[in-house]
Amino acid sequence: MVDRRTFLLGATAFGAFAPWRGSARSLAPAARIEVAGLSRPIEIIDDQWGVPHIRAATKADAFFGQGYVVARDRLFQIDLAHRRAMGRMAEVFGAEFADHDAAARLFHYRGDLDAELARIPRDVLECVRGYVAGINARIAEVARDRTLLPLEYRILDVMPLRWQLTDLVLARGGSIGNVDDEVRRARLAALGLLELDRLVAPLRPHIAMTVPDGLDPQQVREADMGVLRLGALPFGRDTPTQDADDMMSAANAGSNAWTVAGNRTATGRPILANDPHLGIGGFGPRHVAHLTAPGLDVIGGGAPGLAGIMQGHTDRFAFGRTNFHIDQEDLFVLELDPQDPERYRHDGGWKRFVRHDVAIAVKDADPRQVVLRYAVQGPVLSHDPARGRATVLASVGMQPGGSGAFSMVAINLARDWAGLREAFKLHPSPTNFHYADVRGHHGRQVIGFWPQRKRGNGLLPVPGDGRYDWTGMRDFRALPSDYDPPAGWFASANQNNLPPDWPAERSPAFSFRDSARYDRIAQVLSAQRRHSIADSVALQHDTLSLLAQRFQAMLPRQPSQGAAAAATMLARWDARIEGASGAAALYEIVLRALNARMIEALVPEAARSLIPAIEPPELIRVAAARPDLIDASLAAGWAEAVTLLGSDPAAWRWDKLHRVRIAHPLSRIPAIAAAFPPVEAGGSGGDSFTVMARWLGNGPDWRVGGGASYLEVIDVGDWDRSVMLNLPGQSNDPRSVHRRDQVAPWIAGTMQPMPFSRAAVDAAAAVTTRLQPDRSPQ
């Protein structure tokens, strides 16, 4: 049998994790470009995988380089997101975008922007200022020479939007978060079926749900989500876009990360592994860069458009992250004054909405005039005088200090654990932050802002009359931490990892994920006394499904004739969701058939629009009481497998169904589709509950919708032994070899080197660019 760890690295067992040395490469003369906003020259060395290694004389200039290279490789991606966040789509794309612009501007911060910037430490602020200047330098470059423009701009006849530092504290973004969960629960409560919510979103930790005092669930409608229901950008009736958020359903959002202490590794050095789970199918969600300057040396994956590195390592420590869970949104229902709908009841009286009258520029038309309203709790999502009600979203992102735009840079500038704890004060989003350093320490800190409520738990909408208002925020200092845990390893996979004695009623959220992925990681790490980089890579690609094992335990011992073949195949299966496995394909098909039957059995017709599917772990739990439906699903699943995969079960494969396709988000525009052919990456193993997460998309087919597109395994201290993958590649340009050069390695699980030392970077160098300050008169 092939050693899977060796296969995953595409190397011999002897040399699998030798430090990257490479050999000297013959390079073309370095290009020299003059740019505005740079204080001193910088050098950008692109290695053979398209990763830019930026060498600067100051930290701010290093982040200038990061802004420049991300704009070079991903300009349309970051520009589209920025233009949308700023509410400036209609001015270039037309009137149909005005509603989206109004919604974006509703979530612009209405406080003191100067005060927001004053919260940021000076060195962090200057580095982010450099990042913005780097983006603008590339925008100015392509404006001067339009042959450098990404193809989308020529096709759509638009130009990129320049950035301002204040944009980063102004645009806060409005997402649906868990508001749809709150509305669904209220509507189920109106039907007397609140207990059925466990089928779609079981509470972890469990508490009893009750309707908040003063809420009439009969009055709650989907329309109460207001502007959050706008959906995808309207690039024409036949050209809808697919947003990254739409590609990552809440049920699948997550990541894996672990740290292993040196006393449990083969080298005596700590290891940190991380694979964030993000949408797969559109723009790549990570861009890798290496920033070097006096006092700064950091490499890893960053989110395009966000300054800094999110997952990677400095010269002192490695770091990674997974989603923790903090309920950071609440939906408030306001009672309007019947005599004056611009007032709402609050604290025993009537308060007037704060109104902002905004003019939205529209291409080839007069500006659209809109009214944006704000209540004490936050932006008004819907305002319905006819029903005498309005709804408001309270969110952490709209609070003072709620912008996370500076947090990655603060983390990158930290030199040790103490410095990181200062950086965490700038990090509002809920995260398990993993850490391992060159002194041998490792651990994690839960970070994020935790709203404090007068009353209630955030599970259902609440009256906005003042009784349920937020009273403040707590930060990471109120949340769990583990430093040098006695087990010698620590892992997180979005499971409930609150301490065992943490009171359930004080949980910061009740939306933690099923523990199947974590349980499998724990099985492996607890059994390995000399864990290696190869072991971490193999674990990142592990396909053993503990959920499938739970289902196998429920297979009928005496199945019906129609179910016998399926029961036999699944009973003999090793429960691995491998791409080449026919039994894995059958299991996934049977599970979908079982889901449909259990919905019919458990959910009344009136509630089926609210519960279209049962969460798989909950499905298996409730199906244990219905062996008849398990049997029927086995028979139906076998018949469906024959239809999908043919009459010969020996030829069935999961990866024939579970395909990876990467397309431009605007690919339904014919000219975009022609210029950006889709990347047909092939088939994949895995599902939502394997450590190698490759979950299904939202459609009726079996296509991969998301998973671990960026992976890293870090050898702490011997950095050149670290490895990574970044699907599909560094560039979005279809003419670049780096648009898809990571696709085949990602499908095969063949990790790529992550050169860090100067010698290793020079050995891997492919192209060098030197940016010089523009000294010409402005």
TIZA-169350 format. One line per 10 residues: number of its first residue (from 0); for each residue x, y, z of C-alpha. Coordinates in pm, whole numbers, plus 50000, padded with zeros to 5 digits. Layout:
<nodes>
NUM> X,Y,Z ~ ...
</nodes>
This chain:
<nodes>
0> 50000,50000,50000 ~ 50123,50351,49920 ~ 50213,50550,50232 ~ 49938,50814,50226 ~ 50150,51071,50407 ~ 50423,51041,50145 ~ 50170,51046,49860 ~ 50006,51360,49995 ~ 50338,51540,49976 ~ 50437,51410,49635
10> 50783,51323,49772 ~ 50987,51024,49877 ~ 50955,50915,50235 ~ 51319,51005,50298 ~ 51300,51355,50157 ~ 50936,51439,50213 ~ 50996,51730,50448 ~ 51349,51840,50385 ~ 51370,52219,50402 ~ 51307,52389,50069
20> 51643,52455,49910 ~ 51578,52448,49536 ~ 51855,52556,49304 ~ 51969,52886,49172 ~ 51736,53012,48897 ~ 51824,53234,48605 ~ 51602,53542,48626 ~ 51514,53810,48378 ~ 51632,54159,48475 ~ 51417,54307,48748
30> 51139,54539,48634 ~ 51157,54886,48790 ~ 50835,55077,48849 ~ 50790,55420,49005 ~ 50486,55449,49232 ~ 50337,55715,49454 ~ 50292,55658,49826 ~ 50612,55462,49891 ~ 50877,55605,50122 ~ 51172,55390,50011
40> 51233,55128,49740 ~ 51100,54775,49790 ~ 51174,54450,49613 ~ 50905,54196,49522 ~ 51031,53846,49444 ~ 50761,53623,49299 ~ 50849,53258,49346 ~ 50761,52977,49109 ~ 50420,52933,49273 ~ 50333,53300,49226
50> 50382,53392,49592 ~ 50526,53744,49629 ~ 50807,53789,49884 ~ 50822,54159,49968 ~ 51145,54307,50104 ~ 51113,54660,50241 ~ 51305,54901,50459 ~ 51002,54990,50673 ~ 50700,54800,50797 ~ 50458,55043,50635
60> 50633,54996,50300 ~ 50609,54616,50339 ~ 50232,54646,50374 ~ 50234,54887,50079 ~ 50388,54599,49887 ~ 50112,54365,50003 ~ 49844,54607,49886 ~ 50020,54645,49553 ~ 50056,54272,49484 ~ 49702,54181,49587
70> 49576,54450,49350 ~ 49810,54319,49082 ~ 49678,53961,49121 ~ 49316,54018,49235 ~ 49216,54372,49141 ~ 48865,54307,49014 ~ 48792,54079,49312 ~ 48886,54339,49572 ~ 48742,54628,49373 ~ 48402,54465,49330
80> 48386,54393,49704 ~ 48502,54745,49791 ~ 48262,54916,49551 ~ 47977,54708,49687 ~ 48068,54787,50049 ~ 48088,55157,49970 ~ 47745,55153,49803 ~ 47876,55270,49466 ~ 47755,55004,49226 ~ 47471,55194,49059
90> 47699,55472,48940 ~ 47873,55232,48702 ~ 47623,54946,48657 ~ 47286,55121,48656 ~ 46962,55174,48845 ~ 46899,54810,48933 ~ 47190,54831,49176 ~ 47058,55132,49369 ~ 46874,54921,49629 ~ 47194,54730,49697
100> 47383,55056,49734 ~ 47123,55184,49979 ~ 47155,54865,50183 ~ 47534,54893,50186 ~ 47518,55254,50302 ~ 47272,55161,50575 ~ 47561,54971,50731 ~ 47804,55260,50715 ~ 47924,55368,51056 ~ 47751,55689,51161
110> 47980,55776,51451 ~ 48303,55974,51460 ~ 48542,55826,51201 ~ 48837,56021,51340 ~ 48769,55874,51682 ~ 48761,55527,51529 ~ 49102,55580,51371 ~ 49235,55725,51697 ~ 49167,55387,51863 ~ 49430,55224,51642
120> 49795,55213,51755 ~ 50010,55441,51539 ~ 50230,55166,51394 ~ 49926,54958,51296 ~ 49755,55260,51143 ~ 50059,55349,50935 ~ 50090,54994,50804 ~ 49725,54984,50698 ~ 49767,55327,50543 ~ 50055,55177,50347
130> 49836,54885,50234 ~ 49572,55126,50100 ~ 49841,55330,49925 ~ 49975,55013,49764 ~ 49632,54927,49622 ~ 49595,55280,49490 ~ 49942,55270,49337 ~ 49844,54969,49128 ~ 49513,55133,49035 ~ 49705,55442,48918
140> 49940,55220,48721 ~ 49661,55044,48530 ~ 49487,55378,48473 ~ 49801,55507,48303 ~ 49846,55192,48098 ~ 49510,55036,48029 ~ 49667,54731,47869 ~ 49738,54630,48231 ~ 49368,54640,48325 ~ 49217,54305,48419
150> 48986,54180,48146 ~ 48666,54243,48344 ~ 48713,54620,48323 ~ 48737,54616,47946 ~ 48434,54389,47916 ~ 48218,54588,48160 ~ 48357,54929,48057 ~ 48432,55042,48412 ~ 48740,55152,48604 ~ 48849,55055,48956
160> 48758,55274,49251 ~ 49034,55438,49453 ~ 49048,55355,49824 ~ 49054,55584,50126 ~ 49177,55485,50472 ~ 48849,55603,50622 ~ 48663,55354,50400 ~ 48789,55081,50632 ~ 48613,55222,50938 ~ 48311,55354,50747
170> 48187,55042,50565 ~ 48092,54783,50828 ~ 47891,54543,50612 ~ 47550,54402,50688 ~ 47512,54026,50673 ~ 47220,53810,50764 ~ 47422,53640,51038 ~ 47178,53446,51253 ~ 46882,53677,51189 ~ 46720,53416,50964
180> 46748,53167,51251 ~ 46571,53409,51482 ~ 46290,53469,51232 ~ 46252,53098,51159 ~ 46218,53018,51529 ~ 45956,53287,51577 ~ 45755,53156,51283 ~ 45778,52802,51417 ~ 45664,52929,51756 ~ 45363,53090,51584
190> 45274,52742,51456 ~ 45323,52589,51800 ~ 45622,52397,51661 ~ 45921,52571,51818 ~ 46061,52237,51936 ~ 46110,52131,51572 ~ 46383,52391,51530 ~ 46623,52133,51673 ~ 46597,51948,51343 ~ 46762,52228,51147
200> 46972,52400,51415 ~ 47009,52201,51737 ~ 47131,52420,52020 ~ 47485,52350,52133 ~ 47495,52384,52428 ~ 47132,52294,52479 ~ 46896,52523,52664 ~ 46518,52545,52668 ~ 46384,52801,52422 ~ 46097,53031,52511
210> 45928,53318,52330 ~ 46059,53647,52469 ~ 45814,53844,52679 ~ 45643,54103,52463 ~ 45707,53934,52127 ~ 45404,53826,51926 ~ 45542,53549,51703 ~ 45225,53555,51494 ~ 45335,53892,51360 ~ 45686,53788,51258
220> 45735,53761,50883 ~ 46027,53688,50655 ~ 45982,54049,50543 ~ 46109,54154,50884 ~ 46459,54081,50757 ~ 46411,54377,50527 ~ 46715,54475,50321 ~ 46899,54159,50427 ~ 46676,53973,50179 ~ 46799,54158,49871
230> 47010,53865,49759 ~ 47265,53856,49478 ~ 47377,54151,49274 ~ 47146,54201,48971 ~ 47381,54187,48676 ~ 47081,54146,48446 ~ 46799,53895,48458 ~ 47013,53621,48310 ~ 47338,53709,48485 ~ 47305,53676,48861
240> 47625,53669,49061 ~ 47717,53432,49335 ~ 47855,53595,49644 ~ 48115,53424,49861 ~ 47872,53440,50153 ~ 47607,53262,49948 ~ 47852,52984,49870 ~ 47920,52920,50238 ~ 47605,52827,50424 ~ 47599,52872,50798
250> 47572,52496,50841 ~ 47909,52449,50674 ~ 48110,52752,50781 ~ 48410,52647,50984 ~ 48772,52538,50989 ~ 49016,52295,51146 ~ 49324,52389,51344 ~ 49556,52217,51587 ~ 49880,52279,51766 ~ 50108,52003,51892
260> 50375,52062,52155 ~ 50738,51977,52084 ~ 50734,51693,52337 ~ 50483,51515,52113 ~ 50648,51577,51775 ~ 50918,51391,51587 ~ 51149,51694,51577 ~ 51095,51834,51926 ~ 50952,52151,51772 ~ 50585,52252,51785
270> 50365,52205,51480 ~ 50065,52419,51388 ~ 49816,52315,51119 ~ 49521,52514,50988 ~ 49272,52480,50703 ~ 48996,52744,50693 ~ 48673,52625,50530 ~ 48545,52875,50279 ~ 48340,52883,49962 ~ 48482,52697,49661
280> 48365,52777,49312 ~ 48437,53147,49260 ~ 48722,53380,49347 ~ 48988,53224,49568 ~ 48934,53344,49925 ~ 49305,53361,50016 ~ 49608,53532,49864 ~ 49950,53431,49996 ~ 50226,53686,50058 ~ 50551,53721,50252
290> 50631,54059,50410 ~ 50981,54140,50536 ~ 51116,54460,50693 ~ 51321,54542,51005 ~ 51112,54404,51292 ~ 50869,54224,51057 ~ 50888,53885,50886 ~ 50549,53721,50820 ~ 50415,53483,50555 ~ 50082,53315,50494
300> 49732,53352,50357 ~ 49544,53680,50371 ~ 49193,53776,50272 ~ 49213,53985,49952 ~ 49128,54343,50043 ~ 49213,54303,50413 ~ 49557,54420,50519 ~ 49780,54158,50677 ~ 49813,53782,50701 ~ 49531,53577,50858
310> 49700,53236,50878 ~ 50072,53172,50866 ~ 50381,53247,51070 ~ 50625,53519,51163 ~ 50989,53456,51245 ~ 50882,53402,51608 ~ 50549,53220,51607 ~ 50295,53039,51391 ~ 49928,53127,51401 ~ 49597,52994,51272
320> 49226,53033,51336 ~ 48890,52866,51335 ~ 48544,53009,51386 ~ 48439,53034,51746 ~ 48074,53117,51808 ~ 47949,53440,51960 ~ 47597,53560,51886 ~ 47678,53908,51757 ~ 47343,54005,51602 ~ 46995,54056,51742
330> 46675,54143,51558 ~ 46463,54401,51741 ~ 46095,54463,51662 ~ 45983,54823,51713 ~ 45632,54956,51767 ~ 45572,55268,51557 ~ 45378,55568,51682 ~ 45042,55551,51496 ~ 45037,55933,51484 ~ 45393,55969,51358
340> 45566,55665,51204 ~ 45902,55841,51233 ~ 45884,55767,51607 ~ 45910,55436,51792 ~ 45836,55324,52146 ~ 46141,55302,52371 ~ 46195,55329,52747 ~ 45835,55426,52815 ~ 45814,55703,52558 ~ 45848,55778,52188
350> 46188,55828,52028 ~ 46246,55974,51683 ~ 46448,55780,51427 ~ 46775,55934,51324 ~ 46739,55988,50950 ~ 47002,56022,50684 ~ 46887,56139,50341 ~ 47128,55995,50086 ~ 47161,56055,49713 ~ 47285,55750,49524
360> 47451,55824,49193 ~ 47301,55619,48907 ~ 47455,55563,48566 ~ 47264,55744,48290 ~ 46993,55860,48532 ~ 46918,56109,48806 ~ 47044,56022,49156 ~ 46820,55796,49362 ~ 46707,55963,49686 ~ 46679,55724,49981
370> 46611,55759,50352 ~ 46822,55558,50594 ~ 46686,55524,50946 ~ 46858,55435,51270 ~ 46715,55347,51609 ~ 46891,55318,51944 ~ 46985,54959,51867 ~ 47113,55009,51512 ~ 47010,55034,51145 ~ 46642,54994,51052
380> 46600,54695,50820 ~ 46231,54741,50747 ~ 45990,55028,50815 ~ 45623,54938,50772 ~ 45380,55208,50892 ~ 45085,55007,50759 ~ 45163,54734,51012 ~ 45284,54978,51276 ~ 45622,54810,51305 ~ 45985,54838,51209
390> 46276,54602,51260 ~ 46628,54689,51361 ~ 46954,54496,51352 ~ 47189,54528,51645 ~ 47532,54403,51545 ~ 47881,54409,51686 ~ 48011,54539,51355 ~ 47818,54865,51391 ~ 47950,54937,51740 ~ 48242,55171,51816
400> 48558,54970,51752 ~ 48360,54715,51551 ~ 48573,54735,51237 ~ 48814,54444,51211 ~ 49017,54606,50932 ~ 49324,54661,51150 ~ 49332,54339,51348 ~ 49544,54125,51114 ~ 49818,54386,51093 ~ 49822,54418,51472
410> 49863,54041,51499 ~ 50139,54039,51237 ~ 50333,54311,51422 ~ 50318,54130,51756 ~ 50640,53970,51876 ~ 50510,53734,52144 ~ 50202,53615,52334 ~ 50184,53937,52537 ~ 50192,54144,52219 ~ 49920,53929,52068
420> 49694,53992,52366 ~ 49718,54364,52290 ~ 49638,54296,51924 ~ 49331,54092,52019 ~ 49168,54412,52147 ~ 49124,54513,51781 ~ 48967,54182,51673 ~ 48585,54180,51694 ~ 48503,53860,51501 ~ 48468,53536,51702
430> 48776,53319,51658 ~ 48976,53040,51816 ~ 49324,53186,51769 ~ 49591,52912,51762 ~ 49953,52989,51848 ~ 50289,52811,51868 ~ 50625,52982,51917 ~ 50998,52918,51882 ~ 51036,52887,52260 ~ 50814,52580,52252
440> 50492,52731,52386 ~ 50156,52672,52222 ~ 49786,52722,52287 ~ 49478,52916,52186 ~ 49281,53218,52291 ~ 48916,53278,52205 ~ 48890,53631,52071 ~ 48599,53847,51963 ~ 48350,54097,52101 ~ 48065,53957,52311
450> 47755,54175,52343 ~ 47603,54197,52688 ~ 47222,54193,52691 ~ 46989,54331,52957 ~ 46794,54008,52920 ~ 46735,53731,52668 ~ 46971,53498,52485 ~ 46952,53615,52125 ~ 46768,53308,51994 ~ 46447,53484,51881
460> 46359,53841,51783 ~ 46292,54067,52080 ~ 46087,54382,52141 ~ 46281,54702,52083 ~ 46118,54891,52370 ~ 46438,54896,52575 ~ 46397,54582,52785 ~ 46635,54375,52571 ~ 46888,54639,52467 ~ 47260,54575,52474
470> 47449,54731,52762 ~ 47806,54695,52640 ~ 48074,54462,52507 ~ 48317,54217,52658 ~ 48633,54112,52477 ~ 48875,53817,52476 ~ 48955,53861,52845 ~ 48612,53718,52928 ~ 48660,53418,52698 ~ 48843,53084,52730
480> 49215,53039,52680 ~ 49455,52742,52686 ~ 49830,52799,52715 ~ 50059,52496,52705 ~ 49767,52254,52764 ~ 49874,51944,52961 ~ 49762,51704,52687 ~ 50040,51840,52466 ~ 49801,51927,52185 ~ 49496,52138,52126
490> 49246,52130,51840 ~ 48937,52320,51735 ~ 48688,52237,51463 ~ 48398,52470,51548 ~ 48272,52236,51818 ~ 48161,52359,52158 ~ 48497,52403,52330 ~ 48378,52604,52626 ~ 48514,52469,52955 ~ 48301,52184,53098
500> 48192,52395,53395 ~ 48082,52691,53181 ~ 47710,52751,53255 ~ 47501,52681,52945 ~ 47282,52985,53005 ~ 47595,53204,52990 ~ 47715,53064,52660 ~ 47815,53337,52413 ~ 47624,53140,52145 ~ 47425,52822,52094
510> 47531,52755,51736 ~ 47842,52541,51783 ~ 47882,52264,51526 ~ 47857,51891,51569 ~ 48182,51753,51709 ~ 48243,51485,51442 ~ 48544,51658,51285 ~ 48695,51746,51621 ~ 48639,51395,51755 ~ 48828,51247,51461
520> 49115,51495,51503 ~ 49129,51410,51873 ~ 49137,51036,51796 ~ 49443,51083,51579 ~ 49638,51338,51782 ~ 49587,51161,52114 ~ 49727,50838,51967 ~ 50041,50991,51812 ~ 50340,51036,52041 ~ 50577,51159,51766
530> 50358,51367,51542 ~ 50519,51493,51221 ~ 50447,51742,50945 ~ 50348,51443,50730 ~ 50103,51333,51000 ~ 49939,51676,51002 ~ 49910,51676,50623 ~ 49755,51329,50631 ~ 49510,51442,50899 ~ 49407,51745,50696
540> 49317,51500,50417 ~ 49156,51241,50644 ~ 48821,51115,50514 ~ 48707,50884,50795 ~ 48352,50988,50881 ~ 48246,50933,51240 ~ 47899,51038,51129 ~ 47896,50755,50875 ~ 47999,50517,51152 ~ 47697,50631,51354
550> 47479,50553,51054 ~ 47639,50212,51003 ~ 47541,50120,51360 ~ 47177,50174,51260 ~ 47176,49953,50950 ~ 46901,49688,50962 ~ 47019,49337,51043 ~ 46740,49193,50832 ~ 46681,49446,50556 ~ 46401,49417,50307
560> 46479,49271,49968 ~ 46500,49615,49812 ~ 46737,49744,50082 ~ 46960,49438,50112 ~ 47222,49533,49854 ~ 47267,49882,49998 ~ 47279,49755,50357 ~ 47545,49498,50266 ~ 47764,49748,50080 ~ 47747,50002,50360
570> 47805,49744,50634 ~ 48128,49631,50465 ~ 48247,49986,50403 ~ 48536,50144,50597 ~ 48335,50468,50649 ~ 48588,50675,50457 ~ 48444,50934,50219 ~ 48711,50867,49958 ~ 48664,50991,49604 ~ 48719,50640,49466
580> 48465,50482,49701 ~ 48135,50358,49565 ~ 48004,50298,49915 ~ 48076,50661,50003 ~ 47864,50772,49707 ~ 47585,50537,49814 ~ 47600,50667,50173 ~ 47560,51028,50059 ~ 47270,50937,49831 ~ 47096,50731,50101
590> 47138,51012,50354 ~ 46964,51254,50120 ~ 46679,51006,50066 ~ 46648,50955,50442 ~ 46636,51329,50497 ~ 46339,51366,50264 ~ 46151,51083,50434 ~ 46215,51211,50784 ~ 46093,51557,50683 ~ 45767,51400,50566
600> 45740,51203,50889 ~ 45829,51473,51140 ~ 45752,51814,50991 ~ 45393,51922,50927 ~ 45325,52063,50583 ~ 45283,52415,50722 ~ 45640,52416,50852 ~ 45825,52255,50561 ~ 45925,52583,50405 ~ 46094,52662,50737
610> 46264,52323,50769 ~ 46354,52210,50418 ~ 46623,51972,50545 ~ 46741,51821,50870 ~ 47097,51871,50992 ~ 47272,51536,50921 ~ 47383,51459,51280 ~ 47033,51534,51402 ~ 46891,51331,51113 ~ 47085,51025,51223
620> 46977,51077,51583 ~ 46604,51099,51507 ~ 46615,50829,51238 ~ 46721,50572,51498 ~ 46357,50553,51601 ~ 46239,50489,51245 ~ 46403,50170,51112 ~ 46127,50147,50852 ~ 46237,50475,50698 ~ 46602,50372,50709
630> 46512,50057,50517 ~ 46307,50249,50263 ~ 46588,50501,50217 ~ 46841,50226,50157 ~ 46623,50087,49879 ~ 46556,50430,49729 ~ 46921,50526,49757 ~ 47034,50214,49574 ~ 46792,50286,49291 ~ 46910,50647,49270
640> 47275,50535,49267 ~ 47201,50310,48972 ~ 47042,50605,48792 ~ 47332,50838,48866 ~ 47629,50602,48843 ~ 47520,50304,48638 ~ 47416,49946,48698 ~ 47760,49817,48803 ~ 47823,49903,49170 ~ 48190,49815,49126
650> 48225,50119,48901 ~ 48058,50363,49139 ~ 48276,50646,49271 ~ 48192,50940,49493 ~ 48418,51169,49291 ~ 48207,51110,48981 ~ 47936,51311,49155 ~ 48135,51530,49392 ~ 48300,51757,49135 ~ 48497,52078,49179
660> 48424,52356,48932 ~ 48566,52706,48965 ~ 48408,52982,48760 ~ 48412,53359,48755 ~ 48128,53491,48977 ~ 47996,53689,48678 ~ 48037,53402,48434 ~ 47675,53413,48324 ~ 47766,53730,48137 ~ 47865,53575,47802
670> 48173,53792,47748 ~ 48300,53716,48099 ~ 48239,53345,48047 ~ 48431,53353,47721 ~ 48725,53539,47872 ~ 48736,53331,48192 ~ 48681,52965,48104 ~ 48578,52761,48408 ~ 48836,52547,48581 ~ 48706,52190,48585
680> 48920,52065,48869 ~ 48789,51709,48882 ~ 48630,51497,49151 ~ 48691,51498,49524 ~ 48633,51295,49835 ~ 48515,51431,50168 ~ 48196,51594,50288 ~ 48085,51835,50562 ~ 48175,51602,50847 ~ 48514,51468,50747
690> 48832,51644,50854 ~ 48897,51691,50481 ~ 48594,51915,50453 ~ 48445,51929,50104 ~ 48079,52006,50150 ~ 47796,52005,49901 ~ 47678,52323,49733 ~ 47329,52463,49775 ~ 47192,52321,49449 ~ 47029,51987,49376
700> 47348,51836,49234 ~ 47644,51692,49422 ~ 47903,51954,49336 ~ 48157,52073,49594 ~ 48038,52405,49738 ~ 48315,52475,49982 ~ 48580,52341,50212 ~ 48947,52378,50293 ~ 49074,52583,49999 ~ 49380,52711,50186
710> 49586,52469,50396 ~ 49905,52518,50592 ~ 50122,52302,50816 ~ 50393,52497,50997 ~ 50717,52354,51137 ~ 50773,52608,51411 ~ 51134,52724,51409 ~ 51249,52535,51100 ~ 51022,52744,50883 ~ 51140,52624,50541
720> 50997,52280,50617 ~ 50647,52429,50629 ~ 50401,52348,50349 ~ 50080,52492,50207 ~ 49815,52482,49934 ~ 49600,52765,49800 ~ 49316,52680,49563 ~ 49301,52761,49274 ~ 49613,52980,49259 ~ 49745,53328,49329
730> 49606,53512,49028 ~ 49258,53568,48887 ~ 49394,53648,48540 ~ 49309,53367,48293 ~ 49631,53448,48106 ~ 49844,53375,48413 ~ 49991,53032,48488 ~ 49904,53107,48851 ~ 49530,53115,48794 ~ 49506,52738,48831
740> 49849,52597,48911 ~ 49735,52490,49260 ~ 49430,52298,49134 ~ 49593,51964,49054 ~ 49805,51962,49373 ~ 49494,52049,49577 ~ 49289,51767,49427 ~ 49578,51524,49485 ~ 49660,51661,49829 ~ 50018,51733,49722
750> 50139,52010,49950 ~ 50363,52283,49813 ~ 50675,52434,49972 ~ 50651,52755,50172 ~ 51001,52906,50138 ~ 51076,53162,50409 ~ 51447,53208,50466 ~ 51627,53446,50234 ~ 51824,53161,50080 ~ 51512,52950,50020
760> 51323,53243,49867 ~ 51612,53329,49638 ~ 51638,52967,49526 ~ 51266,52962,49436 ~ 51259,53306,49274 ~ 51098,53341,48933 ~ 51040,53714,48877 ~ 51170,54022,49057 ~ 51006,54364,49057 ~ 51149,54675,49220
770> 50909,54952,49322 ~ 51064,55295,49368 ~ 50910,55611,49512 ~ 50781,55846,49246 ~ 50980,56166,49299 ~ 50816,56356,49015 ~ 50625,56676,49106 ~ 50261,56603,49183
</nodes>
